């Protein structure tokens, strides 16, 4: 009796397990046509080389001919992991991915990771060196981006000339014309103070503290994630207490990072 009761009790359980197993779809190999999760593109070059890893040092394992489709799965810096219609995966560089086509026939547009990180990081700190009025200058600055085009910057500089040493403190407003370009030109305008220490010959001349104003132009080149090269030209006007103001020209270049 007991064994019959157990058999009858287990029959419904066995039936449910069999039904659940039959209801599960058979396992499928990875498919390229999964528009809900991946971007599908077609090869427009004569071929597309797939490598085993994100770098040119990795071997080529698959060559996808023109017209075939691949899925873009993920990105690592300027390399993209893709999967072809046979389920094989590999890595393709940014240059070749930009020459693939979407289903609409348009080129695949890829954002710049360096620019994307910059847009999310409003603070910028940099160090530069160059020439100020004929002497060497070393400068450091910090900036804060109000929006994509406008930023406020403050800086300190030391200029070593033949006849004097100058220390400048500045604050400026900078406008970047096309912030999404990898090399972005900008203009700035600002004011500040300068302390001029003349080099004594016989009698030590007095220190001078003067106000100044300036305008400038320059360009920023985004090299990698959170790192860029910057070059500036500025024209200074020093408002002296004498009858004639003084002009200074400055060229400087250096590197900056943002966070």
Protein Blocks (a to p, Z undefined) as FASTA:
>chain_A
ZZmmmmmmmmmmmmmmmmmmmmpccdddddfblfklmccdddfbfbdcddfbdcfkbccf
bdcdehiacddfbdchjaccdddfkopacdddfklmmmcccfkopacddddfklmmmmmm
mbccddddddeehiacddddddddfblmbccdddddddddfkbccddddddddddfblmb
mbdcdddddddddddddddfklccdddddddddddddddddfbghiacdddddddddddf
bfbdcddddddddddddZZ
